[in-house]
Amino acid sequence: MCLLLGPQGAGKTLLLRRLHTYLNIKDQDPLGGSQATIPTAGTNLVDVLVTKKQEVVVREMGGIMSPIWPKYIKDCSTLMFMVDMSNRLQVAAGCILLLTTLSDRSLVTDKVLILLNKIDLPTCMSRFEFESLFRLDDVLKQSKLQVSVIEVSAHTGQGLGDVLDWLAHNTTGEAS
């Protein structure tokens, strides 16, 4: 199982909706119109078809649930952590949440994907700004984990194919 975490309002629910339908509609209307979402107050379990023959279960946990994230960390084989690149205050808070999560002793996976969401918005910070504020180099140097970073827009669909590729290569043998 893949665990999807991040601060409230980062776009986790919309990302899951898009990933869930991505392969089915890729050749048709690309993602359709904007979908309204509400903050997740619990968890969402979604089956994501990452290839024509491989499906991965992704558990999204609402940002408000961060105090109990550790109870779910031990059950995940991969971890995705999403940050809203258009919200500078959230980036700082997200950094603390990510470092707390990565240092949790119950974390058994070594495969982590940091998703930089909302890159389509005019208020989005640059990748350099993000890496400086988030201290990404320090996080990567201090971590023994395999950390990847992908820029995405759950709204426009940019980067979703890269996320599916990452899931396909890092969650082998997890078809439900």
N, CA, C and O of each residue as an XYZ file, in Angstrom:
704
protein
N       0.841     -1.175      0.000
C       0.000      0.000      0.000
C       0.889      1.242      0.000
O       1.943      1.274      0.636
N       0.444      2.249     -0.719
C       1.130      3.540     -0.772
C       0.362      4.508      0.108
O      -0.865      4.572      0.045
N       1.074      5.253      0.919
C       0.456      6.230      1.804
C       0.693      7.623      1.229
O       1.827      7.978      0.908
N      -0.373      8.413      1.098
C      -0.300      9.775      0.580
C      -0.589     10.742      1.726
O      -1.690     10.760      2.277
N       0.414     11.541      2.075
C       0.305     12.484      3.179
C       0.631     13.893      2.705
O       1.154     14.084      1.607
N       0.321     14.865      3.534
C       0.665     16.249      3.253
C      -0.238     17.167      4.038
O      -1.270     16.737      4.554
N       0.137     18.432      4.136
C      -0.685     19.402      4.864
C      -2.073     19.541      4.239
O      -2.289     19.210      3.073
N      -2.998     20.036      5.045
C      -4.358     20.264      4.578
C      -4.359     21.258      3.424
O      -3.671     22.277      3.473
N      -5.134     20.957      2.387
C      -5.270     21.859      1.252
C      -4.175     21.736      0.207
O      -4.095     22.559     -0.704
N      -3.327     20.713      0.328
C      -2.224     20.555     -0.624
C      -2.694     20.014     -1.971
O      -1.997     20.176     -2.973
N      -3.867     19.372     -2.012
C      -4.396     18.838     -3.271
C      -4.364     17.330     -3.365
O      -4.427     16.780     -4.465
N      -4.267     16.650     -2.242
C      -4.158     15.185     -2.235
C      -5.399     14.503     -2.814
O      -5.280     13.575     -3.613
N      -6.566     14.951     -2.420
C      -7.805     14.323     -2.880
C      -7.978     14.467     -4.387
O      -8.330     13.501     -5.064
N      -7.733     15.658     -4.917
C      -7.849     15.869     -6.355
C      -6.823     15.025     -7.102
O      -7.135     14.443     -8.141
N      -5.602     14.955     -6.577
C      -4.580     14.114     -7.206
C      -5.055     12.668     -7.294
O      -4.921     12.033     -8.340
N      -5.604     12.153     -6.215
C      -6.083     10.766     -6.235
C      -7.201     10.566     -7.244
O      -7.218      9.562     -7.956
N      -8.129     11.502     -7.314
C      -9.198     11.399     -8.321
C      -8.617     11.356     -9.729
O      -9.048     10.561    -10.564
N      -7.643     12.212     -9.983
C      -7.025     12.265    -11.313
C      -6.253     10.985    -11.617
O      -6.352     10.445    -12.719
N      -5.485     10.497    -10.641
C      -4.719      9.267    -10.859
C      -5.638      8.068    -11.074
O      -5.348      7.187    -11.883
N      -6.742      8.046    -10.343
C      -7.687      6.930    -10.438
C      -8.254      6.783    -11.846
O      -8.514      5.668    -12.299
N      -8.444      7.890    -12.530
C      -9.060      7.846    -13.860
C      -8.071      8.100    -14.996
O      -8.463      8.059    -16.162
N      -6.812      8.360    -14.691
C      -5.839      8.817    -15.692
C      -5.711      7.880    -16.891
O      -5.846      8.328    -18.030
N      -5.457      6.603    -16.666
C      -5.254      5.678    -17.782
C      -6.527      5.435    -18.575
O      -6.469      5.153    -19.772
N      -7.673      5.542    -17.921
C      -8.940      5.292    -18.604
C      -9.345      6.416    -19.548
O     -10.020      6.169    -20.547
N      -8.936      7.662    -19.243
C      -9.385      8.787    -20.069
C      -8.257      9.472    -20.813
O      -8.475     10.484    -21.479
N      -7.055      8.932    -20.707
C      -5.890      9.578    -21.314
C      -6.087      9.836    -22.804
O      -5.636     10.857    -23.325
N      -6.753      8.921    -23.484
C      -6.937      9.063    -24.922
C      -8.217      9.807    -25.283
O      -8.481     10.059    -26.459
N      -9.010     10.158    -24.278
C     -10.253     10.869    -24.524
C     -10.100     12.311    -24.061
O      -9.062     12.932    -24.288
N     -11.119     12.838    -23.419
C     -11.081     14.193    -22.870
C     -10.029     14.243    -21.768
O     -10.201     13.590    -20.739
N      -8.947     14.994    -21.951
C      -7.878     14.987    -20.962
C      -8.285     15.645    -19.643
O      -8.209     16.864    -19.489
N      -8.713     14.824    -18.712
C      -9.026     15.198    -17.347
C     -10.324     15.959    -17.151
O     -10.713     16.199    -16.008
N     -10.991     16.336    -18.185
C     -12.263     17.021    -18.027
C     -12.109     18.351    -17.317
O     -11.025     18.934    -17.302
N     -13.188     18.827    -16.732
C     -13.153     20.111    -16.033
C     -12.648     19.981    -14.608
O     -12.306     18.892    -14.145
N     -12.610     21.095    -13.935
C     -12.158     21.139    -12.557
C     -13.150     20.412    -11.655
O     -14.364     20.514    -11.832
N     -12.615     19.686    -10.698
C     -13.466     18.957     -9.772
C     -13.378     19.592     -8.395
O     -12.283     19.860     -7.900
N     -14.521     19.831     -7.779
C     -14.539     20.385     -6.433
C     -14.224     19.280     -5.434
O     -14.689     18.150     -5.583
N     -13.447     19.601     -4.436
C     -13.137     18.649     -3.374
C     -13.353     19.332     -2.037
O     -13.383     20.559     -1.949
N     -13.501     18.525     -1.002
C     -13.577     19.046      0.357
C     -12.430     18.413      1.142
O     -11.981     17.319      0.798
N     -11.954     19.082      2.187
C     -10.845     18.520      2.956
C     -11.187     17.141      3.510
O     -12.292     16.914      4.002
N     -10.239     16.236      3.426
C     -10.433     14.883      3.934
C     -10.273     14.902      5.445
O      -9.226     15.284      5.967
N     -11.324     14.486      6.141
C     -11.293     14.476      7.604
C     -10.885     13.109      8.135
O     -10.745     12.940      9.347
N     -10.695     12.156      7.281
C     -10.296     10.815      7.682
C      -9.310     10.266      6.680
O      -8.246     10.841      6.450
N      -9.677      9.138      6.084
C      -8.816      8.552      5.061
C      -9.636      8.208      3.831
O     -10.847      8.006      3.915
N      -8.977      8.145      2.707
C      -9.558      7.670      1.456
C      -8.688      6.528      0.961
O      -7.463      6.647      0.938
N      -9.298      5.438      0.571
C      -8.587      4.330     -0.070
C      -8.991      4.311     -1.526
O     -10.176      4.234     -1.850
N      -7.996      4.383     -2.411
C      -8.282      4.436     -3.842
C      -7.387      3.444     -4.563
O      -6.182      3.386     -4.319
N      -7.989      2.661     -5.456
C      -7.216      1.773     -6.331
C      -6.786      2.584     -7.544
O      -7.616      3.155     -8.252
N      -5.481      2.626     -7.774
C      -4.936      3.376     -8.895
C      -4.320      2.395     -9.877
O      -3.427      1.625     -9.522
N      -4.796      2.427    -11.105
C      -4.258      1.599    -12.170
C      -3.010      2.298    -12.703
O      -3.103      3.314    -13.392
N      -1.822      1.736    -12.372
C      -0.581      2.407    -12.766
C      -0.072      1.920    -14.114
O       0.632      2.651    -14.811
N      -0.418      0.704    -14.486
C      -0.189      0.183    -15.830
C      -1.438     -0.611    -16.190
O      -2.342     -0.758    -15.367
N      -1.488     -1.113    -17.398
C      -2.680     -1.877    -17.805
C      -2.889     -3.117    -16.938
O      -4.003     -3.632    -16.849
N      -1.805     -3.602    -16.291
C      -1.899     -4.834    -15.498
C      -1.547     -4.662    -14.024
O      -1.597     -5.630    -13.265
N      -1.196     -3.461    -13.609
C      -0.780     -3.258    -12.221
C      -1.630     -2.195    -11.555
O      -1.778     -1.078    -12.051
N      -2.181     -2.578    -10.419
C      -3.010     -1.666     -9.635
C      -2.367     -1.499     -8.260
O      -1.844     -2.458     -7.693
N      -2.407     -0.291     -7.735
C      -1.834      0.006     -6.429
C      -2.904      0.661     -5.568
O      -3.639      1.533     -6.030
N      -2.984      0.236     -4.320
C      -3.899      0.862     -3.378
C      -3.172      2.047     -2.746
O      -2.078      1.905     -2.201
N      -3.799      3.211     -2.829
C      -3.238      4.416     -2.230
C      -4.170      4.860     -1.109
O      -5.369      5.046     -1.320
N      -3.607      5.028      0.084
C      -4.377      5.536      1.223
C      -3.997      6.995      1.431
O      -2.854      7.317      1.757
N      -4.978      7.870      1.237
C      -4.776      9.286      1.508
C      -5.237      9.565      2.925
O      -6.306      9.119      3.343
N      -4.427     10.304      3.657
C      -4.817     10.727      4.996
C      -4.887     12.242      5.018
O      -3.957     12.918      4.578
N      -5.973     12.771      5.524
C      -6.153     14.216      5.588
C      -5.067     14.886      6.405
O      -4.547     14.307      7.359
N      -4.727     16.110      6.025
C      -3.700     16.854      6.732
C      -4.030     17.085      8.193
O      -3.140     17.165      9.039
N      -5.316     17.190      8.479
C      -5.744     17.401      9.853
C      -5.489     16.162     10.716
O      -5.511     16.228     11.945
N      -5.248     15.042     10.051
C      -5.007     13.768     10.743
C      -3.532     13.547     11.070
O      -3.166     12.463     11.526
N      -2.688     14.531     10.852
C      -1.240     14.330     11.021
C      -0.831     13.769     12.383
O       0.165     13.049     12.446
N      -1.541     14.057     13.476
C      -1.120     13.448     14.740
C      -1.195     11.914     14.758
O      -0.489     11.266     15.530
N      -2.050     11.343     13.909
C      -2.138      9.871     13.912
C      -1.512      9.224     12.675
O      -1.647      8.016     12.481
N      -0.829     10.006     11.836
C      -0.145      9.421     10.683
C       0.758      8.265     11.078
O       0.791      7.259     10.370
N       1.498      8.367     12.186
C       2.421      7.269     12.536
C       1.747      5.905     12.675
O       2.392      4.879     12.462
N       0.478      5.877     13.023
C      -0.225      4.593     13.152
C      -0.389      3.894     11.809
O      -0.574      2.678     11.759
N      -0.322      4.654     10.724
C      -0.511      4.101      9.391
C       0.806      3.917      8.634
O       0.854      3.207      7.630
N       1.848      4.545      9.106
C       3.134      4.513      8.408
C       3.701      3.108      8.309
O       4.289      2.739      7.293
N       3.526      2.330      9.356
C       4.126      0.993      9.372
C       3.520      0.056      8.320
O       4.135     -0.951      7.967
N       2.342      0.371      7.825
C       1.670     -0.482      6.843
C       1.955     -0.103      5.393
O       1.440     -0.752      4.482
N       2.759      0.928      5.158
C       2.960      1.369      3.778
C       4.289      0.856      3.219
O       5.290      0.750      3.928
N       4.260      0.548      1.939
C       5.488      0.117      1.260
C       6.124      1.278      0.499
O       7.308      1.233      0.167
N       5.336      2.316      0.225
C       5.840      3.541     -0.389
C       5.105      4.720      0.243
O       3.998      4.581      0.763
N       5.748      5.874      0.184
C       5.177      7.068      0.781
C       5.239      8.210     -0.217
O       6.289      8.482     -0.801
N       4.102      8.880     -0.410
C       4.065     10.101     -1.209
C       3.688     11.238     -0.263
O       2.769     11.114      0.547
N       4.417     12.346     -0.384
C       4.154     13.500      0.465
C       3.944     14.705     -0.440
O       4.811     15.048     -1.243
N       2.778     15.348     -0.305
C       2.421     16.444     -1.206
C       2.515     17.793     -0.510
O       2.131     17.944      0.650
N       3.037     18.772     -1.249
C       3.173     20.138     -0.754
C       2.559     21.097     -1.776
O       2.725     20.918     -2.983
N       1.857     22.103     -1.291
C       1.269     23.147     -2.134
C       2.339     24.199     -2.407
O       2.715     24.955     -1.511
N       2.828     24.246     -3.643
C       3.909     25.167     -4.014
C       3.460     26.620     -4.094
O       4.297     27.515     -4.210
N       2.159     26.871     -4.034
C       1.675     28.254     -4.119
C       1.450     28.864     -2.739
O       1.088     30.036     -2.635
N       1.658     28.094     -1.693
C       1.392     28.544     -0.334
C       2.686     28.486      0.475
O       3.041     27.434      1.007
N       3.382     29.602      0.567
C       4.685     29.640      1.242
C       4.602     29.236      2.714
O       5.515     28.590      3.229
N       3.522     29.609      3.389
C       3.366     29.219      4.789
C       3.220     27.713      4.922
O       3.740     27.106      5.858
N       2.512     27.122      3.981
C       2.327     25.679      4.037
C       3.622     24.935      3.743
O       3.836     23.845      4.274
N       4.477     25.492      2.920
C       5.752     24.833      2.611
C       6.574     24.685      3.883
O       7.162     23.629      4.120
N       6.622     25.720      4.696
C       7.370     25.651      5.947
C       6.770     24.603      6.882
O       7.497     23.796      7.461
N       5.449     24.615      7.028
C       4.784     23.632      7.875
C       4.945     22.227      7.292
O       5.124     21.257      8.028
N       4.879     22.131      5.974
C       5.047     20.840      5.309
C       6.417     20.251      5.544
O       6.558     19.036      5.686
N       7.431     21.101      5.586
C       8.789     20.634      5.848
C       8.867     19.965      7.213
O       9.467     18.900      7.354
N       8.268     20.583      8.208
C       8.267     20.015      9.558
C       7.513     18.693      9.574
O       7.974     17.720     10.172
N       6.353     18.652      8.919
C       5.578     17.410      8.863
C       6.355     16.302      8.159
O       6.344     15.155      8.606
N       7.028     16.639      7.063
C       7.798     15.629      6.341
C       8.951     15.117      7.178
O       9.159     13.906      7.260
N       9.708     16.011      7.804
C      10.841     15.578      8.631
C      10.378     14.713      9.798
O      11.037     13.733     10.147
N       9.256     15.071     10.396
C       8.692     14.263     11.481
C       8.325     12.876     10.963
O       8.585     11.873     11.627
N       7.726     12.822      9.787
C       7.315     11.550      9.193
C       8.528     10.700      8.832
O       8.554      9.503      9.122
N       9.530     11.307      8.204
C      10.713     10.550      7.788
C      11.531     10.037      8.963
O      12.238      9.037      8.841
N      11.439     10.709     10.085
C      12.213     10.278     11.255
C      11.444      9.301     12.131
O      11.984      8.813     13.124
N      10.204      9.008     11.786
C       9.405      8.083     12.564
C      10.003      6.680     12.485
O      10.291      6.182     11.396
N      10.183      6.058     13.619
C      10.820      4.725     13.670
C       9.972      3.625     13.047
O      10.499      2.582     12.661
N       8.674      3.844     12.945
C       7.823      2.814     12.355
C       7.798      2.862     10.831
O       7.185      2.004     10.196
N       8.461      3.862     10.234
C       8.532      3.956      8.771
C       9.418      2.832      8.252
O      10.619      2.805      8.521
N       8.824      1.909      7.508
C       9.577      0.757      7.022
C       9.984      0.893      5.558
O      10.878      0.185      5.096
N       9.345      1.782      4.836
C       9.688      1.948      3.423
C      10.918      2.833      3.277
O      11.206      3.671      4.132
N      11.624      2.635      2.195
C      12.735      3.540      1.894
C      12.454      4.299      0.605
O      13.333      4.976      0.072
N      11.217      4.183      0.103
C      10.831      4.830     -1.154
C       9.861      5.967     -0.874
O       8.723      5.744     -0.462
N      10.327      7.185     -1.102
C       9.538      8.369     -0.789
C       9.478      9.269     -2.023
O      10.488      9.516     -2.682
N       8.276      9.751     -2.316
C       8.073     10.687     -3.420
C       7.514     11.986     -2.854
O       6.462     11.991     -2.215
N       8.219     13.079     -3.091
C       7.719     14.393     -2.697
C       7.059     15.005     -3.927
O       7.689     15.164     -4.973
N       5.785     15.345     -3.786
C       5.002     15.915     -4.878
C       4.864     17.414     -4.670
O       4.311     17.861     -3.665
N       5.364     18.182     -5.615
C       5.267     19.635     -5.558
C       4.055     20.036     -6.396
O       4.141     20.128     -7.621
N       2.937     20.272     -5.731
C       1.665     20.488     -6.416
C       1.369     21.980     -6.626
O       1.968     22.855     -6.001
N       0.437     22.221     -7.518
C      -0.090     23.550     -7.855
C       0.951     24.402     -8.581
O       1.017     25.617     -8.397
N       1.754     23.748     -9.401
C       2.784     24.473    -10.154
C       2.180     25.309    -11.276
O       2.877     26.112    -11.895
N       0.894     25.126    -11.541
C       0.208     25.874    -12.591
C      -0.280     27.246    -12.119
O      -0.710     28.062    -12.934
N      -0.217     27.501    -10.831
C      -0.749     28.768    -10.309
C       0.280     29.892    -10.410
O       1.480     29.652    -10.272
N      -0.183     31.109    -10.650
C       0.753     32.232    -10.775
C       1.512     32.534     -9.480
O       2.583     33.140     -9.519
N       0.968     32.118     -8.340
C       1.626     32.367     -7.054
C       2.611     31.265     -6.676
O       3.186     31.280     -5.588
N       2.797     30.324     -7.572
C       3.693     29.200     -7.308
C       5.143     29.689     -7.181
O       5.618     30.477     -7.999
N       5.822     29.215     -6.158
C       7.228     29.597     -6.002
C       8.097     28.785     -6.947
O       7.690     27.721     -7.414
N       9.269     29.275     -7.222
C      10.194     28.561     -8.106
C      10.739     27.324     -7.393
O      10.694     27.225     -6.167
N      11.247     26.399     -8.175
C      11.842     25.189     -7.598
C      13.008     25.565     -6.683
O      13.183     24.956     -5.628
N      13.805     26.558     -7.072
C      14.926     27.013     -6.245
C      14.440     27.563     -4.909
O      14.994     27.251     -3.855
N      13.375     28.401     -4.972
C      12.786     28.949     -3.740
C      12.321     27.829     -2.824
O      12.580     27.842     -1.621
N      11.626     26.854     -3.418
C      11.124     25.737     -2.632
C      12.275     24.976     -1.974
O      12.249     24.719     -0.771
N      13.274     24.623     -2.762
C      14.382     23.835     -2.227
C      15.107     24.579     -1.116
O      15.572     23.958     -0.160
N      15.209     25.893     -1.224
C      15.842     26.694     -0.169
C      14.984     26.721      1.089
O      15.481     26.475      2.188
N      13.695     27.020      0.929
C      12.794     27.114      2.065
C      12.584     25.761      2.735
O      12.517     25.670      3.961
N      12.482     24.736      1.943
C      12.224     23.378      2.435
C      13.505     22.704      2.921
O      13.460     21.672      3.591
N      14.656     23.303      2.574
C      15.974     22.746      2.893
C      16.082     21.327      2.341
O      16.520     20.402      3.025
N      15.674     21.190      1.098
C      15.612     19.881      0.463
C      16.981     19.201      0.397
O      17.075     17.991      0.602
N      18.036     19.955      0.115
C      19.371     19.349      0.070
C      19.736     18.707      1.404
O      20.290     17.609      1.438
N      19.423     19.399      2.510
C      19.707     18.842      3.836
C      18.878     17.591      4.099
O      19.374     16.613      4.658
N      17.606     17.630      3.690
C      16.738     16.464      3.877
C      17.311     15.272      3.125
O      17.386     14.172      3.671
N      17.714     15.482      1.879
C      18.239     14.390      1.062
C      19.572     13.878      1.570
O      19.824     12.673      1.537
N      20.436     14.776      2.044
C      21.751     14.361      2.552
C      21.634     13.556      3.842
O      22.377     12.595      4.041
N      20.710     13.939      4.716
C      20.567     13.289      6.014
C      19.743     12.008      5.947
O      19.767     11.211      6.885
N      19.034     11.806      4.877
C      18.137     10.666      4.773
C      18.822      9.475      4.120
O      19.617      9.625      3.192
N      18.501      8.305      4.618
C      18.979      7.073      4.001
C      17.919      6.513      3.044
O      18.036      5.395      2.543
N      16.903      7.308      2.812
C      15.785      6.894      1.980
C      16.023      7.261      0.524
O      16.826      8.140      0.210
N      15.312      6.572     -0.357
C      15.322      6.899     -1.778
C      14.221      7.943     -2.007
O      13.045      7.603     -2.141
N      14.622      9.203     -2.048
C      13.650     10.290     -2.171
C      13.664     10.832     -3.596
O      14.710     11.205     -4.128
N      12.485     10.867     -4.197
C      12.308     11.457     -5.524
C      11.405     12.675     -5.390
O      10.607     12.764     -4.457
N      11.530     13.612     -6.323
C      10.704     14.812     -6.309
C      10.101     14.992     -7.701
O      10.813     14.940     -8.704
N       8.781     15.203     -7.754
C       8.092     15.430     -9.024
C       7.204     16.659     -8.878
O       6.461     16.789     -7.905
N       7.288     17.558     -9.853
C       6.407     18.710     -9.904
C       5.125     18.293    -10.615
O       5.167     17.690    -11.687
N       3.980     18.621    -10.004
C       2.694     18.233    -10.573
C       1.678     19.367    -10.476
O       1.846     20.329     -9.726
N       0.642     19.215    -11.249
C      -0.556     20.030    -11.094
C      -1.731     19.067    -11.148
O      -2.102     18.582    -12.217
N      -2.309     18.797     -9.993
C      -3.470     17.912     -9.964
C      -4.610     18.524    -10.766
O      -5.452     17.802    -11.301
N      -4.644     19.839    -10.851
C      -5.708     20.541    -11.575
C      -5.596     20.346    -13.086
O      -6.582     19.998    -13.736
N      -4.403     20.565    -13.656
C      -4.241     20.460    -15.107
C      -3.817     19.065    -15.566
O      -3.950     18.729    -16.743
N      -3.311     18.259    -14.642
C      -2.840     16.924    -14.999
C      -1.353     16.858    -15.296
O      -0.828     15.774    -15.550
N      -0.667     17.979    -15.271
C       0.770     17.995    -15.540
C       1.503     17.138    -14.502
O       1.312     17.300    -13.296
N       2.329     16.240    -14.988
C       3.140     15.401    -14.112
C       2.475     14.117    -13.635
O       3.130     13.299    -12.990
N       1.191     13.915    -13.932
C       0.505     12.715    -13.452
C       1.115     11.438    -14.031
O       1.213     10.428    -13.334
N       1.519     11.476    -15.279
C       2.161     10.315    -15.891
C       3.446      9.953    -15.168
O       3.757      8.772    -15.005
N       4.200     10.962    -14.730
C       5.433     10.714    -13.980
C       5.135     10.064    -12.626
O       5.882      9.196    -12.174
N       4.053     10.481    -11.987
C       3.662      9.886    -10.705
C       3.289      8.422    -10.910
O       3.691      7.563    -10.125
N       2.527      8.135    -11.956
C       2.164      6.742    -12.242
C       3.399      5.901    -12.548
O       3.492      4.754    -12.112
N       4.344      6.462    -13.295
C       5.603      5.744    -13.568
C       6.345      5.449    -12.270
O       6.850      4.341    -12.085
N       6.417      6.422    -11.375
C       7.094      6.223    -10.095
C       6.404      5.110     -9.310
O       7.065      4.225     -8.765
N       5.076      5.157     -9.254
C       4.319      4.113     -8.538
C       4.574      2.732     -9.163
O       4.766      1.745     -8.453
N       4.571      2.682    -10.486
C       4.780      1.407    -11.182
C       6.145      0.816    -10.868
O       6.274     -0.398    -10.716
N       7.159      1.655    -10.770
C       8.526      1.172    -10.529
C       8.849      0.954     -9.068
O       9.835      0.288     -8.752
N       8.048      1.493     -8.171
C       8.369      1.405     -6.738
C       7.378      0.602     -5.917
O       7.530      0.488     -4.701
N       6.363      0.044     -6.568
C       5.368     -0.737     -5.839
C       5.146     -2.095     -6.480
O       4.010     -2.562     -6.546
N       6.181     -2.725     -6.945
C       6.042     -4.026     -7.621
C       5.420     -5.052     -6.692
O       5.695     -5.093     -5.493
N       4.579     -5.873     -7.283
C       3.960     -6.964     -6.519
C       2.852     -6.527     -5.593
O       2.494     -7.268     -4.677
N       2.292     -5.340     -5.802
C       1.249     -4.852     -4.901
C      -0.134     -4.833     -5.522
O      -1.043     -4.209     -4.973
N      -0.313     -5.483     -6.623
C      -1.629     -5.467     -7.252
C      -2.658     -6.005     -6.290
O      -2.431     -7.006     -5.612
N      -3.800     -5.330     -6.233
C      -4.838     -5.778     -5.310
C      -5.749     -6.787     -5.947
O      -6.681     -7.269     -5.304
